[in-house]
Amino acid sequence: MNSIPMSDIFLYIFVMIDDWYQAHAAEYRKGQPGKKPDFSDSEMMTVMIAMDYIPFPSERQFVEFVRANYLALFPNLLDQSQFNRRARDVAALLEGFRQSCLVELGVTLVNEGLLDTKPVPVMGYRRSKKASEFAGSADYGYCASRKLHYYGYKLVTISTLSGIPIVYDLVPASTDERKAAETLLDQVNGFELYGDKGFLGKAWQAKSTCRQAIRFGPLNARTNTNNSPKSLSVG
């Protein structure tokens, strides 16, 4: 199977983002002090989206990969520290683009979802973390389903039943699953959510249901022959 050249991938992403930007976010820079950035918001968002699909251990390494191989496409590419600051600046724009993509995929018509977490190890468990770029944000955690002690983060997602992510967050590995999920529940309403036993508990579910009009069901509810799955709640 022939692979798509990386330069074409950058181009495809840029066209989609810039079309969206011109239609929905062109006013973003108006009224802000200083001159218009040489490295455009659309270019910045293109590199950030591409970074989600190309596995590099760190943002720094990916930026240098782009600089070494695709500078002709991004002649005004920022240095790493500037890139990091700019990434925070356009984070809301990037999320707006992602949500627009979900609308195009019909996700806004969905009222059922999967609530789940996944361990994201980033370094060897026993390796010194003092000089790591992850120090201060990642920490030690345990994944019971995999019987895995690890150092890194916990990815918490709400996705469609077909696996398309709707909302997500990356939290330190030691974060309680329910606490991590609460940041996502604030972003969805009226959903029937299915999750594993990590999200059991009457009190927590009752609080979340009252706040976001969300119902909870067991993860295997979609495979049950009857259409009235038992509640996730337990004593």
N, C-alpha and C positions, 0 to 999 in steps of 0.2 A: 504494500500500500504506500502511495506517495504521500509524504508529509507536506504540510503547508509551510512555505518559507516564513521565518519569523518576521521579516519585513512586511509581508502581506498581512500577517495577524495584527501588527501595529497599525497598519493602514485601515483595516476593517474596523478595528476598535475606535480609531480616531474619527472616522466618518460617522459612525453611530453616535458617538459622544458629542461631536461638534454639531451635528444636526439637532440633537436634543438641546444642547446648550443654547444655540441660536434661537430656538423656539421657546424655551422656558426659562433660561437663566442669563440672557444677554445683559440684563439690567443689573446683574450682581455687583459689578465693579463701579457702577455709577455712584458718585458721592463719596467714594473712599479716597482718603488722602494719598498723594504720591502718583507717579506716572503708571500707566498701564504696564503690567509685567511683560517682559520680553518673552518669558516662557509662559505661554498662554494657559488658562485654566483647562482648556480642552486637552492640551498636550500633557499637562500634569495628571489629569484624570486618566488619560490613556495609559500612561506608564503605571499608575496605581492599579488599574484594572488588569493590565498584563501581568503584573506582579502576583496577582491571585492565581494565575494559571501556570506560571513557570516556577518550579521549585528551587528557591534559593534560601539558604539558612537565615539570611538577614536582609533588611532593606538596603543596607550599605553595599552588600555584595551585588544585589540586583542593579542598583544605580550604576555601579562601576561596570557591570556587564553591559548595560546599555551604552555607557560612555565609550567603552572599548570597541563595541561592534556596530552600534547604530547611531553614532553621533550625527551622521548625515541627515537622519530623520528628525533628530532633536538637537539642532546646533546650539540652542540656548539652555541645554540641560543644566540644572542647578547642581551645586556641590551637595554632599550628603546632608550637612546640617541645615542648609537652606531648604532642601527637599523635605526634610522631616517637618520643619515649621510650616511649609506650604501645604503639606499633606493634611495637617490639622486644620488649616485655613479652609480647604476645599472639601472637608469631610462631609459637611451637610449637602453640598452639591452632589457629591458622589452617591450619597444615599438616595437623593432625589432621582438620580439617573437609574439606580438599581430598582427603585420602586416603580419607575416608569416602565422598565423592562418587565416587571411582574404583571403590570396591567396589560402589556402587549401579549403576555402568555396566558391571560385570562385568570390569573390567580385571585384577582379581586372578586371573582364569582364563587370562590371556594369558601365553604363554611366548616370544613373539617381539616384537622391537621395533626401532625405527629410532634410531640414534645420530647426531645431527647438530648442527651449529653454525650460527649466523646472526649477521651483523654488526648491531649496534644503534647507529647514529650518533646523537649527541645534540646536537652543535654543529658549526658550520662548521669545516672543517679548519684554516683559517688564522686564525680568530678568536681573540682573546686569551682564555685560560682562567683567568686568575688570580682573577677575581671570580666565577667560575662556581660553582654549587652542586655541580657534578660534579668540581671540582678535588680531587685526592687519591684519587679512586676510579676515575674513567674515565682512559683514556690512548689513545695513538695505536696503530693497528693496520692490518693489510692483509688484505683478503679476496681470495685468489687467483682463486676461481671467478668473482667479479664484477669483478676487477681494480680494486678500490676501496680507496683510502687513506682512512681515516676516523678520527674521534675519538669514542670512546664505549666501548661494552662488547661483549662476545661472549656471546650466548645459547646455552647448550649444553643439549640436551634428549634425553631418551629418551622416545619416544612409541610408541603402538601403531601397527600397520600402517595403521589407519584414521585416524591423526592425533591421537588423544587423548593429551595430555601425561601421562606417568607421574611423572617427576621432572625437575627443571630447575635451572639455576643461572645467575646473571648474573655474569660475571667481566670484569676489564679487557680491553680489546681486544687487547693484546699477548700475552695468555696463550696458551701453546701448546695446541692442540686436545686433545692427549692428556692433558696435565696437567689441563685443565679437566674432561675427561670422568671422571677418576679419582674426583672427589667424588661423581659420580652412580653410578658402578659399585659403590660401597660400599653403595648403597641397593637394589640389585636382585641377585637370585641365580637361577641356573639358567636364564638367558635365552639365546636365540639372537638376537644383535644384528647388524644390518646397518648398514654405514656406508660413507662414501666413502673415497677414497684417502688422506685426511688421517689416517686411523686405521690405515694399513698399518704393518707392522713386526713381525717375529717376537718380538723380545725383549719389547716392550710388551704384545703380545697374550698371550704366555705368562705373564707376571706377572699380568695381569688375570684370565686364565682360572683360574690356580691359586688366586687369592684369593677369587673370587666364583663359581666354577663357571659361567663364562660362555663361550659359543662365539661366534665372530665369522664373519660371512659377507659377501660383496660386496653392495653396495647393489642391484645388478640381479638378485640371486639369486631374488627372488620372480617374476621374469619368465622365468627359464630353464625349458626344457621338462623337463629332468631334475631330480629332487628332491635331488640331491647337489651343491650348489654348491661350487666350489673355495674353498679357504681364502683369507681376506684376506691371510694372511701372505706376505711377500716377503722376499727376502734383503737 
